[in-house]
Amino acid sequence: MSIDERPIPFQYQFYAGAIAGISEILTMYPLDVVKTRIQLQVGSGSSGEYKGVVDCFTKIVKNEGPATLYRGISAPILMEAPKRAIKFAANDEWGKFWKNVFGVEKLNQSLAILNGACAGATESFVVVPFELVKIRLQDKSKASMYSGPIDVLMKTVKNEGILALYNGLEATLWRHIVWNAGYFGVIFQVRDMLPKAKDKTQKTINDLVGGMIGGIV
């Protein structure tokens, strides 16, 4: 097996993905809060509480304090590690499964896309409960009902049943299926187009370039 054909070690994918994911959450979470508030507000335009992104951001900071922009952030941060672990582990296992089904020894573009779609579907079952917790903590009208992420989980299960944690699963499934199919498909294509790695350093560079372009696309 050539250097280019060797899969990226799982632990490298996991740690690199987790660090990148948590960094993204810390940077982008306030915008996620603003987006959720605007989506959940009653009325629109002049009748809505918020007139736009800047207005929403300003009113949250002025009326509720800057810390509100990070309310509920523990849920996505706690989700990031298991989400990444399941994404990459599932991609590897689905790869073995589909290669066996189709009787091929090496991954190709079509299988890379199929693997990514299956990994995205698998990942969704971990993501949905965490996102439900996050959104309920971000929702101004429900914020006073909960003291934190664990309280959201306990009250949701007690009052609505455990299946309520998976409200919105269908939409999340489609989002992660499409995104991961594109992500892993692009990574495979980019790595295939780059010059063949002659050593581990070049392979690492190829992997980083592929991952970066896959994430951007």
Contacts in CASP RR format, 6 or more apart in sequence:
PFRMAT RR
TARGET T0000
AUTHOR 0000-0000-0000
METHOD contacts of the structure
MODEL  1
MSIDERPIPFQYQFYAGAIAGISEILTMYPLDVVKTRIQLQVGSGSSGEY
KGVVDCFTKIVKNEGPATLYRGISAPILMEAPKRAIKFAANDEWGKFWKN
VFGVEKLNQSLAILNGACAGATESFVVVPFELVKIRLQDKSKASMYSGPI
DVLMKTVKNEGILALYNGLEATLWRHIVWNAGYFGVIFQVRDMLPKAKDK
TQKTINDLVGGMIGGIV
2 196 0 8 1.000
2 197 0 8 1.000
3 196 0 8 1.000
3 197 0 8 1.000
3 198 0 8 1.000
3 199 0 8 1.000
3 200 0 8 1.000
3 202 0 8 1.000
3 203 0 8 1.000
4 191 0 8 1.000
4 196 0 8 1.000
4 197 0 8 1.000
4 203 0 8 1.000
4 206 0 8 1.000
5 106 0 8 1.000
6 203 0 8 1.000
7 92 0 8 1.000
8 207 0 8 1.000
10 88 0 8 1.000
10 89 0 8 1.000
10 92 0 8 1.000
13 84 0 8 1.000
13 88 0 8 1.000
14 81 0 8 1.000
14 84 0 8 1.000
14 85 0 8 1.000
14 88 0 8 1.000
17 84 0 8 1.000
18 80 0 8 1.000
18 81 0 8 1.000
18 84 0 8 1.000
21 80 0 8 1.000
21 84 0 8 1.000
22 77 0 8 1.000
22 80 0 8 1.000
25 73 0 8 1.000
25 76 0 8 1.000
25 77 0 8 1.000
25 80 0 8 1.000
26 73 0 8 1.000
29 69 0 8 1.000
29 70 0 8 1.000
29 73 0 8 1.000
29 76 0 8 1.000
30 57 0 8 1.000
30 69 0 8 1.000
30 70 0 8 1.000
31 53 0 8 1.000
32 134 0 8 1.000
32 138 0 8 1.000
33 60 0 8 1.000
33 68 0 8 1.000
33 69 0 8 1.000
33 70 0 8 1.000
33 71 0 8 1.000
33 138 0 8 1.000
34 53 0 8 1.000
34 56 0 8 1.000
34 57 0 8 1.000
34 60 0 8 1.000
34 69 0 8 1.000
35 53 0 8 1.000
36 135 0 8 1.000
36 138 0 8 1.000
36 139 0 8 1.000
37 50 0 8 1.000
37 56 0 8 1.000
37 60 0 8 1.000
37 138 0 8 1.000
37 139 0 8 1.000
37 140 0 8 1.000
38 50 0 8 1.000
38 52 0 8 1.000
38 53 0 8 1.000
38 56 0 8 1.000
40 139 0 8 1.000
40 140 0 8 1.000
40 141 0 8 1.000
41 48 0 8 1.000
41 49 0 8 1.000
41 50 0 8 1.000
42 48 0 8 1.000
42 49 0 8 1.000
45 51 0 8 1.000
49 59 0 8 1.000
50 56 0 8 1.000
50 59 0 8 1.000
57 69 0 8 1.000
60 68 0 8 1.000
60 69 0 8 1.000
61 68 0 8 1.000
61 69 0 8 1.000
64 140 0 8 1.000
71 137 0 8 1.000
71 138 0 8 1.000
71 143 0 8 1.000
72 133 0 8 1.000
72 134 0 8 1.000
72 137 0 8 1.000
72 138 0 8 1.000
72 148 0 8 1.000
72 149 0 8 1.000
73 134 0 8 1.000
74 148 0 8 1.000
74 149 0 8 1.000
75 130 0 8 1.000
75 131 0 8 1.000
75 133 0 8 1.000
75 134 0 8 1.000
75 137 0 8 1.000
75 149 0 8 1.000
76 130 0 8 1.000
76 131 0 8 1.000
76 134 0 8 1.000
78 130 0 8 1.000
78 149 0 8 1.000
79 126 0 8 1.000
79 127 0 8 1.000
79 130 0 8 1.000
79 131 0 8 1.000
82 126 0 8 1.000
83 123 0 8 1.000
83 126 0 8 1.000
83 127 0 8 1.000
83 130 0 8 1.000
86 119 0 8 1.000
86 122 0 8 1.000
86 123 0 8 1.000
86 126 0 8 1.000
87 119 0 8 1.000
87 120 0 8 1.000
87 122 0 8 1.000
87 123 0 8 1.000
87 180 0 8 1.000
88 119 0 8 1.000
90 118 0 8 1.000
90 119 0 8 1.000
90 120 0 8 1.000
90 122 0 8 1.000
90 123 0 8 1.000
91 115 0 8 1.000
91 116 0 8 1.000
91 118 0 8 1.000
91 119 0 8 1.000
91 180 0 8 1.000
91 184 0 8 1.000
94 114 0 8 1.000
94 115 0 8 1.000
94 116 0 8 1.000
94 118 0 8 1.000
94 119 0 8 1.000
94 122 0 8 1.000
95 107 0 8 1.000
95 111 0 8 1.000
95 115 0 8 1.000
98 111 0 8 1.000
98 114 0 8 1.000
98 115 0 8 1.000
98 118 0 8 1.000
99 105 0 8 1.000
99 106 0 8 1.000
99 107 0 8 1.000
99 111 0 8 1.000
102 111 0 8 1.000
104 111 0 8 1.000
107 115 0 8 1.000
107 188 0 8 1.000
109 185 0 8 1.000
109 188 0 8 1.000
109 189 0 8 1.000
109 192 0 8 1.000
112 184 0 8 1.000
112 185 0 8 1.000
112 187 0 8 1.000
112 188 0 8 1.000
112 189 0 8 1.000
113 181 0 8 1.000
113 182 0 8 1.000
113 184 0 8 1.000
113 185 0 8 1.000
113 188 0 8 1.000
114 181 0 8 1.000
115 184 0 8 1.000
116 180 0 8 1.000
116 181 0 8 1.000
116 182 0 8 1.000
116 183 0 8 1.000
116 184 0 8 1.000
116 185 0 8 1.000
117 177 0 8 1.000
117 178 0 8 1.000
117 180 0 8 1.000
117 181 0 8 1.000
119 180 0 8 1.000
119 184 0 8 1.000
120 176 0 8 1.000
120 177 0 8 1.000
120 179 0 8 1.000
120 180 0 8 1.000
120 181 0 8 1.000
121 173 0 8 1.000
121 176 0 8 1.000
121 177 0 8 1.000
123 176 0 8 1.000
123 180 0 8 1.000
124 169 0 8 1.000
124 172 0 8 1.000
124 173 0 8 1.000
124 175 0 8 1.000
124 176 0 8 1.000
124 177 0 8 1.000
125 166 0 8 1.000
125 169 0 8 1.000
127 172 0 8 1.000
127 176 0 8 1.000
128 165 0 8 1.000
128 166 0 8 1.000
128 167 0 8 1.000
128 168 0 8 1.000
128 169 0 8 1.000
128 172 0 8 1.000
129 153 0 8 1.000
129 165 0 8 1.000
129 166 0 8 1.000
131 172 0 8 1.000
132 152 0 8 1.000
132 156 0 8 1.000
132 164 0 8 1.000
132 165 0 8 1.000
132 166 0 8 1.000
132 167 0 8 1.000
132 168 0 8 1.000
133 149 0 8 1.000
133 152 0 8 1.000
133 153 0 8 1.000
133 156 0 8 1.000
136 142 0 8 1.000
136 145 0 8 1.000
136 146 0 8 1.000
136 152 0 8 1.000
136 156 0 8 1.000
137 143 0 8 1.000
137 146 0 8 1.000
137 148 0 8 1.000
137 149 0 8 1.000
137 152 0 8 1.000
145 155 0 8 1.000
146 152 0 8 1.000
146 155 0 8 1.000
153 165 0 8 1.000
156 164 0 8 1.000
156 165 0 8 1.000
157 164 0 8 1.000
157 165 0 8 1.000
182 214 0 8 1.000
182 217 0 8 1.000
183 214 0 8 1.000
183 215 0 8 1.000
183 217 0 8 1.000
185 214 0 8 1.000
186 210 0 8 1.000
186 213 0 8 1.000
186 214 0 8 1.000
186 215 0 8 1.000
186 217 0 8 1.000
187 210 0 8 1.000
187 211 0 8 1.000
187 213 0 8 1.000
187 214 0 8 1.000
190 209 0 8 1.000
190 210 0 8 1.000
190 211 0 8 1.000
190 213 0 8 1.000
190 214 0 8 1.000
191 206 0 8 1.000
191 207 0 8 1.000
191 210 0 8 1.000
194 206 0 8 1.000
194 209 0 8 1.000
194 210 0 8 1.000
195 202 0 8 1.000
195 206 0 8 1.000
197 203 0 8 1.000
197 205 0 8 1.000
197 206 0 8 1.000
END
